[in-house]
Amino acid sequence: MTATSSTTTGPATATGPALAPAANARDLALAHYAARGVLEHVLARHGATFQQQVALRAAVTSDVPQTADELVTQVQGSLKANPADIRTTLDELLAMRLLVADGAHLRPTDAGRELLATVGAETAPISARIWGGIPVEDLAAAGRVLAHVTERADAELAELTAPTT
C-alpha cells in the first residue's frame, strides 16, 4: 500500500504526501470544546455564560421580535438543551437587563447588543489566529462534512427522543 492510499496515514514518502488521519466524533468534540473554551473565557470576563450568549444572539439576530417560546425553540435547536434550562437562561438575561419584555416578546437591549459586539471584537483576533492559514478548500470540505454530521445527528436525536406509542 502506498502513502497515497485512502487508508494510510503517516509521514510523506517518496511515493506520495502524508495523509491526515480521518476525522472522527472525538476529533469533532475536541475541536468544539477547544473553541468553546476560548469563547467561554471571554464571556466570563463579562459575567456571561455560553448558553446566555447563544440565547442573546438568537434574539439579536432575529428579523422580528421573538416570544420566549420561540427563543426556547431556537436555542434548543442549536444546543439541544433542556427547555427549562433555556427558560432559566432567558430569565437571567432579563435580570441582567440584556433582554427586556415587550408584551409577549423579548427584545435585546442596547446593553445586550453591546455585549455581543464587545465579545465579537475580543474574539475576532483569536478566531483569525485559529482559522487563519487553513486552505479555503479544506474549510469548504469541513463545512460540507459538518453539515452532514449535524443533519444525521439531528435525525438520530429526533428518533431517540420521539414519543413511543
Sequence and secondary structure as in RCSB ss.txt:
>XXXX:A:sequence
MTATSSTTTGPATATGPALAPAANARDLALAHYAARGVLEHVLARHGATFQQQVALRAAVTSDVPQTADELVTQV
QGSLKANPADIRTTLDELLAMRLLVADGAHLRPTDAGRELLATVGAETAPISARIWGGIPVEDLAAAGRVLAHVT
ERADAELAELTAPTT
>XXXX:A:secstr
  TTSTT  SS BTTB        HHHHHHHHHHHHHHHHHHHHHTT  HHHHHHHHHHHH SS EEHHHHHHHH
HHHH   HHHHHHHHHHHHHTTSEEEETTEEEE HHHHHHHHHHHHHHHHHHHHHHTT  HHHHHHHHHHHHHHH
HHHHHHHHHHHS   
